[in-house]
């Protein structure tokens, strides 16, 4: 089976553009972890047969996104109120995924003490 990694490629491309974003690989499992100032804003892994992206979201936005897009579900292995999982599919495109990554990053940056925020964030 060929896996559609496009959603992860779109998300990763956007994350690399964000100030202070750092990518690491989890020592166990096949998880990529994206952080800013030590705080996670994005995770990437593979569910059975499908690579997914897990992002932080405002609770009201997360609910609306899940209702509007069949390719967005509650965050896998995360707080279901504050995190979403994005699957590859017909309801998401590169721009939309990039916006979701940016929103997740901003939520995390806004929660950081001012001295720990990236200079251009």
NUPAGU-650562 format. One record per residue: residue in three letters; x, y, z of N, C-alpha, C, O, CB in turn; residue number from 1. Coordinates in nm, 2 decimals, padded with zeros to 4 digits, always signed. Glycine has a CB too. Layout:
 res    n_x    n_y    n_z   ca_x   ca_y   ca_z    c_x    c_y    c_z    o_x    o_y    o_z   cb_x   cb_y   cb_z   n
 ALA      X      Y      Z      X      Y      Z      X      Y      Z      X      Y      Z      X      Y      Z NUM
...
! end
This chain:
 res    n_x    n_y    n_z   ca_x   ca_y   ca_z    c_x    c_y    c_z    o_x    o_y    o_z   cb_x   cb_y   cb_z   n
 UNK +00.08 -00.12 +00.00 +00.00 +00.00 +00.00 +00.09 +00.13 +00.00 +00.18 +00.14 +00.08 -00.10 +00.00 +00.12   1
 UNK +00.06 +00.22 -00.09 +00.14 +00.34 -00.09 +00.07 +00.44 +00.00 -00.05 +00.46 +00.00 +00.14 +00.40 -00.24   2
 UNK +00.15 +00.50 +00.09 +00.10 +00.59 +00.19 +00.10 +00.73 +00.13 +00.20 +00.77 +00.07 +00.18 +00.58 +00.32   3
 UNK +00.00 +00.81 +00.16 -00.01 +00.95 +00.12 +00.05 +01.03 +00.23 -00.01 +01.06 +00.33 -00.16 +00.99 +00.09   4
 UNK +00.18 +01.08 +00.21 +00.25 +01.15 +00.31 +00.23 +01.30 +00.29 +00.30 +01.38 +00.36 +00.39 +01.12 +00.32   5
 UNK +00.15 +01.34 +00.19 +00.15 +01.48 +00.15 +00.11 +01.57 +00.26 +00.17 +01.68 +00.28 +00.05 +01.50 +00.04   6
 UNK +00.01 +01.54 +00.35 -00.03 +01.62 +00.46 +00.09 +01.64 +00.55 +00.10 +01.75 +00.61 -00.15 +01.56 +00.53   7
 UNK +00.17 +01.54 +00.57 +00.29 +01.56 +00.66 +00.39 +01.65 +00.59 +00.46 +01.73 +00.65 +00.35 +01.43 +00.69   8
 UNK +00.41 +01.63 +00.46 +00.50 +01.72 +00.39 +00.46 +01.87 +00.39 +00.54 +01.95 +00.41 +00.51 +01.67 +00.24   9
 UNK +00.33 +01.89 +00.37 +00.28 +02.03 +00.38 +00.30 +02.09 +00.52 +00.35 +02.20 +00.53 +00.13 +02.03 +00.34  10
 UNK +00.27 +02.01 +00.62 +00.28 +02.06 +00.76 +00.43 +02.08 +00.79 +00.46 +02.18 +00.85 +00.22 +01.95 +00.86  11
 UNK +00.52 +01.99 +00.75 +00.66 +02.00 +00.78 +00.72 +02.12 +00.71 +00.80 +02.19 +00.77 +00.73 +01.88 +00.74  12
 UNK +00.68 +02.14 +00.59 +00.73 +02.26 +00.51 +00.69 +02.39 +00.58 +00.77 +02.48 +00.59 +00.68 +02.26 +00.37  13
 UNK +00.57 +02.40 +00.63 +00.53 +02.52 +00.70 +00.60 +02.54 +00.83 +00.64 +02.65 +00.86 +00.37 +02.52 +00.72  14
 UNK +00.61 +02.43 +00.91 +00.68 +02.43 +01.04 +00.82 +02.48 +01.03 +00.87 +02.55 +01.11 +00.67 +02.30 +01.10  15
 UNK +00.89 +02.44 +00.92 +01.03 +02.48 +00.90 +01.05 +02.63 +00.88 +01.15 +02.69 +00.90 +01.10 +02.41 +00.79  16
 UNK +00.94 +02.70 +00.84 +00.94 +02.84 +00.82 +00.92 +02.92 +00.94 +00.94 +03.05 +00.94 +00.84 +02.88 +00.71  17
 UNK +00.87 +02.86 +01.05 +00.83 +02.93 +01.17 +00.95 +02.96 +01.26 +01.03 +02.87 +01.28 +00.73 +02.85 +01.25  18
 UNK +00.97 +03.08 +01.31 +01.08 +03.12 +01.40 +01.09 +03.03 +01.52 +01.00 +03.01 +01.59 +01.07 +03.26 +01.44  19
 UNK +01.21 +02.97 +01.54 +01.24 +02.89 +01.66 +01.18 +02.75 +01.66 +01.20 +02.68 +01.75 +01.19 +02.96 +01.78  20
 UNK +01.12 +02.71 +01.55 +01.06 +02.57 +01.54 +01.18 +02.47 +01.53 +01.27 +02.49 +01.45 +00.96 +02.56 +01.42  21
 UNK +01.17 +02.37 +01.61 +01.27 +02.26 +01.61 +01.20 +02.13 +01.59 +01.10 +02.10 +01.66 +01.35 +02.27 +01.73  22
 UNK +01.26 +02.04 +01.51 +01.20 +01.91 +01.49 +01.30 +01.81 +01.55 +01.42 +01.82 +01.54 +01.19 +01.88 +01.33  23
 UNK +01.24 +01.71 +01.61 +01.31 +01.60 +01.67 +01.24 +01.47 +01.64 +01.12 +01.47 +01.62 +01.34 +01.62 +01.82  24
 UNK +01.31 +01.36 +01.65 +01.25 +01.23 +01.64 +01.24 +01.16 +01.78 +01.33 +01.17 +01.85 +01.33 +01.13 +01.54  25
 UNK +01.12 +01.11 +01.81 +01.10 +01.04 +01.94 +01.19 +00.92 +01.94 +01.20 +00.85 +01.84 +00.95 +01.01 +01.97  26
 UNK +01.25 +00.89 +02.05 +01.34 +00.77 +02.06 +01.26 +00.64 +02.04 +01.32 +00.54 +01.99 +01.40 +00.77 +02.19  27
 UNK +01.13 +00.63 +02.08 +01.05 +00.51 +02.06 +00.94 +00.54 +01.97 +00.88 +00.65 +01.97 +01.00 +00.46 +02.19  28
 UNK +00.90 +00.45 +01.88 +00.79 +00.48 +01.79 +00.84 +00.56 +01.67 +00.96 +00.59 +01.66 +00.68 +00.55 +01.86  29
 UNK +00.75 +00.59 +01.58 +00.78 +00.67 +01.47 +00.71 +00.80 +01.47 +00.62 +00.83 +01.39 +00.75 +00.59 +01.33  30
 UNK +00.75 +00.88 +01.57 +00.69 +01.01 +01.59 +00.79 +01.12 +01.56 +00.91 +01.11 +01.61 +00.64 +01.03 +01.73  31
 UNK +00.75 +01.22 +01.49 +00.83 +01.35 +01.47 +00.76 +01.45 +01.56 +00.64 +01.46 +01.56 +00.84 +01.40 +01.32  32
 UNK +00.84 +01.52 +01.64 +00.79 +01.61 +01.74 +00.85 +01.75 +01.70 +00.97 +01.77 +01.68 +00.83 +01.58 +01.88  33
 UNK +00.75 +01.85 +01.68 +00.79 +01.98 +01.65 +00.76 +02.07 +01.77 +00.65 +02.07 +01.83 +00.71 +02.04 +01.53  34
 UNK +00.87 +02.15 +01.82 +00.86 +02.23 +01.94 +00.90 +02.37 +01.91 +00.98 +02.40 +01.81 +00.94 +02.17 +02.05  35
 UNK +00.85 +02.46 +01.99 +00.91 +02.60 +02.00 +00.93 +02.63 +02.14 +00.84 +02.61 +02.23 +00.80 +02.70 +01.93  36
 UNK +01.05 +02.67 +02.17 +01.10 +02.70 +02.31 +01.06 +02.58 +02.40 +01.02 +02.60 +02.52 +01.03 +02.82 +02.36  37
 UNK +01.08 +02.46 +02.36 +01.06 +02.34 +02.44 +00.92 +02.29 +02.45 +00.89 +02.19 +02.51 +01.12 +02.36 +02.57  38
 UNK +00.83 +02.36 +02.38 +00.68 +02.32 +02.39 +00.64 +02.26 +02.26 +00.66 +02.32 +02.15 +00.60 +02.44 +02.44  39
 UNK +00.56 +02.15 +02.26 +00.52 +02.09 +02.14 +00.40 +02.17 +02.08 +00.31 +02.21 +02.15 +00.47 +01.95 +02.18  40
 UNK +00.41 +02.19 +01.95 +00.30 +02.25 +01.87 +00.26 +02.15 +01.76 +00.15 +02.18 +01.70 +00.34 +02.38 +01.81  41
 UNK +00.33 +02.05 +01.73 +00.29 +01.96 +01.62 +00.36 +01.82 +01.64 +00.48 +01.82 +01.68 +00.32 +02.02 +01.48  42
 UNK +00.28 +01.72 +01.61 +00.34 +01.58 +01.61 +00.30 +01.52 +01.47 +00.20 +01.55 +01.42 +00.28 +01.50 +01.73  43
 UNK +00.39 +01.43 +01.43 +00.36 +01.36 +01.30 +00.39 +01.21 +01.33 +00.49 +01.18 +01.39 +00.44 +01.41 +01.18  44
 UNK +00.30 +01.13 +01.29 +00.32 +00.98 +01.31 +00.23 +00.91 +01.20 +00.17 +00.98 +01.12 +00.28 +00.94 +01.45  45
 UNK +00.23 +00.78 +01.20 +00.15 +00.70 +01.11 +00.05 +00.62 +01.19 +00.09 +00.55 +01.28 +00.24 +00.61 +01.02  46
 UNK -00.07 +00.64 +01.15 -00.18 +00.55 +01.20 -00.18 +00.43 +01.11 -00.11 +00.44 +01.00 -00.32 +00.63 +01.21  47
 UNK -00.25 +00.33 +01.14 -00.25 +00.22 +01.05 -00.28 +00.26 +00.90 -00.40 +00.29 +00.87 -00.35 +00.11 +01.09  48
 UNK -00.18 +00.26 +00.82 -00.20 +00.29 +00.68 -00.20 +00.43 +00.64 -00.21 +00.47 +00.52 -00.32 +00.23 +00.63  49
 UNK -00.20 +00.53 +00.74 -00.21 +00.67 +00.71 -00.12 +00.76 +00.79 -00.13 +00.75 +00.91 -00.35 +00.71 +00.72  50
 UNK -00.03 +00.83 +00.73 +00.04 +00.93 +00.80 -00.05 +01.05 +00.85 -00.14 +01.09 +00.77 +00.16 +00.99 +00.72  51
 UNK -00.04 +01.09 +00.97 -00.12 +01.20 +01.02 -00.04 +01.31 +01.08 +00.08 +01.29 +01.11 -00.22 +01.14 +01.12  52
 UNK -00.10 +01.42 +01.10 -00.05 +01.54 +01.17 -00.14 +01.57 +01.29 -00.26 +01.58 +01.27 -00.03 +01.66 +01.07  53
 UNK -00.08 +01.59 +01.40 -00.15 +01.63 +01.52 -00.11 +01.77 +01.57 +00.01 +01.80 +01.59 -00.12 +01.52 +01.64  54
 UNK -00.21 +01.86 +01.58 -00.19 +02.00 +01.61 -00.27 +02.05 +01.72 -00.38 +02.00 +01.75 -00.22 +02.08 +01.48  55
 UNK -00.22 +02.15 +01.79 -00.29 +02.22 +01.90 -00.40 +02.31 +01.83 -00.37 +02.36 +01.72 -00.20 +02.30 +01.99  56
 UNK -00.51 +02.32 +01.89 -00.62 +02.41 +01.84 -00.70 +02.47 +01.95 -00.71 +02.41 +02.06 -00.71 +02.33 +01.74  57
 UNK -00.75 +02.59 +01.93 -00.84 +02.65 +02.02 -00.96 +02.56 +02.03 -01.01 +02.51 +01.93 -00.88 +02.80 +01.98  58
 UNK -01.01 +02.53 +02.16 -01.12 +02.43 +02.17 -01.24 +02.46 +02.08 -01.30 +02.37 +02.02 -01.17 +02.43 +02.31  59
 UNK -01.28 +02.59 +02.07 -01.40 +02.62 +01.98 -01.37 +02.59 +01.83 -01.45 +02.54 +01.76 -01.45 +02.76 +02.00  60
 UNK -01.24 +02.63 +01.79 -01.20 +02.60 +01.66 -01.19 +02.45 +01.63 -01.23 +02.40 +01.52 -01.07 +02.67 +01.63  61
 UNK -01.14 +02.38 +01.73 -01.12 +02.23 +01.71 -01.26 +02.17 +01.69 -01.27 +02.08 +01.60 -01.05 +02.17 +01.84  62
 UNK -01.35 +02.21 +01.76 -01.49 +02.15 +01.74 -01.54 +02.18 +01.61 -01.60 +02.10 +01.54 -01.58 +02.20 +01.85  63
 UNK -01.53 +02.31 +01.57 -01.58 +02.35 +01.44 -01.51 +02.28 +01.32 -01.57 +02.24 +01.22 -01.57 +02.50 +01.42  64
 UNK -01.38 +02.26 +01.34 -01.30 +02.19 +01.23 -01.34 +02.05 +01.22 -01.35 +02.00 +01.11 -01.15 +02.20 +01.27  65
 UNK -01.36 +01.98 +01.33 -01.41 +01.84 +01.33 -01.54 +01.83 +01.27 -01.57 +01.73 +01.20 -01.41 +01.78 +01.47  66
 UNK -01.63 +01.92 +01.29 -01.77 +01.92 +01.23 -01.76 +01.95 +01.08 -01.84 +01.89 +01.01 -01.86 +02.02 +01.30  67
 UNK -01.67 +02.03 +01.04 -01.67 +02.07 +00.90 -01.59 +01.98 +00.81 -01.61 +01.98 +00.69 -01.62 +02.21 +00.89  68
 UNK -01.49 +01.91 +00.87 -01.40 +01.83 +00.78 -01.39 +01.68 +00.83 -01.36 +01.66 +00.95 -01.26 +01.89 +00.79  69
 UNK -01.43 +01.59 +00.74 -01.42 +01.45 +00.78 -01.28 +01.40 +00.80 -01.26 +01.30 +00.86 -01.49 +01.37 +00.67  70
 UNK -01.18 +01.48 +00.75 -01.04 +01.44 +00.76 -00.98 +01.50 +00.89 -00.85 +01.49 +00.91 -00.96 +01.49 +00.64  71
 UNK -01.05 +01.56 +00.98 -01.00 +01.61 +01.11 -01.08 +01.55 +01.22 -01.21 +01.55 +01.22 -01.02 +01.77 +01.11  72
 UNK -01.01 +01.49 +01.31 -01.07 +01.42 +01.43 -01.00 +01.47 +01.56 -00.90 +01.55 +01.55 -01.05 +01.26 +01.42  73
 UNK -01.05 +01.43 +01.68 -00.98 +01.47 +01.80 -00.84 +01.42 +01.80 -00.80 +01.32 +01.73 -01.06 +01.41 +01.92  74
 UNK -00.75 +01.49 +01.88 -00.61 +01.46 +01.88 -00.58 +01.32 +01.93 -00.62 +01.28 +02.03 -00.54 +01.56 +01.97  75
 UNK -00.51 +01.25 +01.84 -00.46 +01.11 +01.87 -00.36 +01.11 +01.99 -00.26 +01.18 +01.98 -00.40 +01.04 +01.75  76
 UNK -00.39 +01.04 +02.10 -00.31 +01.04 +02.22 -00.29 +01.17 +02.28 -00.19 +01.19 +02.35 -00.18 +00.97 +02.18  77
 UNK -00.37 +01.27 +02.26 -00.36 +01.40 +02.32 -00.49 +01.44 +02.38 -00.59 +01.37 +02.36 -00.31 +01.51 +02.21  78
 UNK -00.50 +01.55 +02.45 -00.62 +01.61 +02.50 -00.72 +01.63 +02.39 -00.68 +01.71 +02.29 -00.59 +01.74 +02.58  79
 UNK -00.83 +01.57 +02.39 -00.92 +01.57 +02.28 -00.99 +01.71 +02.26 -01.05 +01.74 +02.15 -01.03 +01.47 +02.30  80
 UNK -00.98 +01.79 +02.36 -01.04 +01.93 +02.35 -00.95 +02.02 +02.28 -00.99 +02.11 +02.21 -01.08 +01.98 +02.49  81
 UNK -00.82 +02.01 +02.31 -00.72 +02.11 +02.27 -00.63 +02.06 +02.15 -00.55 +02.14 +02.10 -00.63 +02.14 +02.38  82
 UNK -00.65 +01.94 +02.10 -00.57 +01.89 +01.99 -00.66 +01.83 +01.88 -00.76 +01.77 +01.91 -00.46 +01.79 +02.04  83
 UNK -00.61 +01.84 +01.76 -00.68 +01.77 +01.65 -00.58 +01.69 +01.57 -00.46 +01.71 +01.57 -00.74 +01.88 +01.55  84
 UNK -00.63 +01.59 +01.50 -00.56 +01.50 +01.41 -00.60 +01.53 +01.27 -00.72 +01.52 +01.24 -00.57 +01.35 +01.45  85
 UNK -00.51 +01.55 +01.18 -00.54 +01.58 +01.04 -00.49 +01.46 +00.96 -00.38 +01.43 +00.96 -00.47 +01.72 +00.99  86
 UNK -00.59 +01.40 +00.89 -00.56 +01.29 +00.80 -00.55 +01.34 +00.65 -00.61 +01.45 +00.62 -00.67 +01.18 +00.81  87
 UNK -00.48 +01.27 +00.57 -00.48 +01.30 +00.43 -00.62 +01.28 +00.37 -00.68 +01.18 +00.40 -00.37 +01.23 +00.35  88
 UNK -00.66 +01.36 +00.29 -00.79 +01.34 +00.23 -00.84 +01.46 +00.14 -00.76 +01.55 +00.12 -00.90 +01.31 +00.34  89
 UNK -00.96 +01.45 +00.10 -01.01 +01.54 +00.01 -01.05 +01.68 +00.07 -01.08 +01.77 -00.01 -01.13 +01.49 -00.06  90
 UNK -01.06 +01.69 +00.20 -01.11 +01.81 +00.26 -01.00 +01.90 +00.30 -01.03 +02.01 +00.36 -01.20 +01.79 +00.37  91
 UNK -00.87 +01.86 +00.29 -00.76 +01.95 +00.33 -00.67 +01.97 +00.21 -00.65 +01.88 +00.13 -00.69 +01.88 +00.45  92
 UNK -00.61 +02.09 +00.20 -00.51 +02.12 +00.10 -00.39 +02.18 +00.17 -00.39 +02.21 +00.29 -00.57 +02.21 -00.01  93
 UNK -00.29 +02.21 +00.09 -00.16 +02.26 +00.14 -00.18 +02.39 +00.22 -00.13 +02.41 +00.33 -00.06 +02.29 +00.03  94
 UNK -00.26 +02.49 +00.17 -00.28 +02.62 +00.23 -00.35 +02.60 +00.37 -00.31 +02.66 +00.47 -00.36 +02.71 +00.14  95
 UNK -00.45 +02.52 +00.36 -00.53 +02.49 +00.49 -00.45 +02.43 +00.59 -00.45 +02.47 +00.71 -00.65 +02.40 +00.45  96
 UNK -00.37 +02.32 +00.56 -00.28 +02.26 +00.65 -00.18 +02.36 +00.71 -00.15 +02.36 +00.83 -00.21 +02.14 +00.59  97
 UNK -00.12 +02.44 +00.62 -00.03 +02.54 +00.66 -00.09 +02.64 +00.76 -00.02 +02.68 +00.86 +00.02 +02.62 +00.54  98
 UNK -00.21 +02.68 +00.74 -00.28 +02.77 +00.83 -00.30 +02.70 +00.97 -00.29 +02.76 +01.07 -00.42 +02.81 +00.78  99
 UNK -00.34 +02.57 +00.97 -00.36 +02.50 +01.09 -00.22 +02.49 +01.17 -00.22 +02.50 +01.29 -00.41 +02.35 +01.06 100
 UNK -00.11 +02.46 +01.10 +00.02 +02.46 +01.16 +00.05 +02.59 +01.23 +00.10 +02.60 +01.34 +00.13 +02.42 +01.06 101
 UNK +00.03 +02.70 +01.15 +00.05 +02.83 +01.20 -00.03 +02.86 +01.33 +00.02 +02.92 +01.42 +00.03 +02.94 +01.09 102
 UNK -00.16 +02.83 +01.32 -00.24 +02.85 +01.44 -00.19 +02.77 +01.56 -00.19 +02.83 +01.67 -00.39 +02.81 +01.40 103
 UNK -00.15 +02.65 +01.54 -00.10 +02.57 +01.65 +00.02 +02.63 +01.71 +00.03 +02.65 +01.83 -00.07 +02.43 +01.60 104
 UNK +00.11 +02.67 +01.63 +00.24 +02.74 +01.67 +00.21 +02.87 +01.75 +00.26 +02.89 +01.85 +00.32 +02.77 +01.55 105
 UNK +00.12 +02.95 +01.70 +00.08 +03.07 +01.76 +00.02 +03.05 +01.90 +00.05 +03.12 +02.00 -00.02 +03.16 +01.68 106
 UNK -00.07 +02.95 +01.91 -00.13 +02.92 +02.04 -00.02 +02.88 +02.14 -00.02 +02.93 +02.26 -00.22 +02.80 +02.03 107
 UNK +00.08 +02.81 +02.10 +00.19 +02.77 +02.19 +00.28 +02.89 +02.22 +00.31 +02.91 +02.34 +00.28 +02.66 +02.13 108
 UNK +00.31 +02.97 +02.12 +00.40 +03.09 +02.15 +00.33 +03.19 +02.24 +00.39 +03.24 +02.33 +00.43 +03.16 +02.01 109
 UNK +00.20 +03.21 +02.22 +00.13 +03.30 +02.31 +00.12 +03.25 +02.45 +00.10 +03.34 +02.54 -00.02 +03.32 +02.26 110
 UNK +00.14 +03.12 +02.48 +00.14 +03.07 +02.62 +00.27 +03.08 +02.68 +00.29 +03.05 +02.80 +00.08 +02.93 +02.62 111
 UNK +00.38 +03.11 +02.60 +00.51 +03.12 +02.66 +00.54 +03.25 +02.73 +00.48 +03.35 +02.69 +00.62 +03.10 +02.54 112
 UNK +00.62 +03.25 +02.83 +00.66 +03.38 +02.89 +00.73 +03.46 +02.79 +00.80 +03.41 +02.70 +00.76 +03.35 +03.02 113
 UNK +00.71 +03.59 +02.79 +00.76 +03.68 +02.69 +00.91 +03.66 +02.66 +00.95 +03.67 +02.54 +00.74 +03.83 +02.73 114
 UNK +00.99 +03.63 +02.76 +01.13 +03.61 +02.74 +01.17 +03.48 +02.67 +01.28 +03.47 +02.63 +01.20 +03.62 +02.87 115
 UNK +01.07 +03.39 +02.65 +01.10 +03.27 +02.59 +01.04 +03.26 +02.45 +01.05 +03.16 +02.38 +01.04 +03.15 +02.67 116
 UNK +00.97 +03.37 +02.41 +00.91 +03.37 +02.27 +01.02 +03.40 +02.17 +01.11 +03.48 +02.19 +00.80 +03.47 +02.27 117
 UNK +01.01 +03.33 +02.05 +01.10 +03.37 +01.94 +01.09 +03.52 +01.91 +00.98 +03.57 +01.91 +01.07 +03.28 +01.82 118
 UNK +01.20 +03.57 +01.87 +01.21 +03.72 +01.85 +01.11 +03.77 +01.74 +01.06 +03.88 +01.76 +01.35 +03.76 +01.81 119
 UNK +01.09 +03.69 +01.64 +01.00 +03.74 +01.53 +00.87 +03.67 +01.53 +00.79 +03.68 +01.43 +01.07 +03.72 +01.40 120
 UNK +00.83 +03.61 +01.64 +00.70 +03.54 +01.64 +00.59 +03.64 +01.67 +00.47 +03.60 +01.68 +00.70 +03.43 +01.75 121
! end
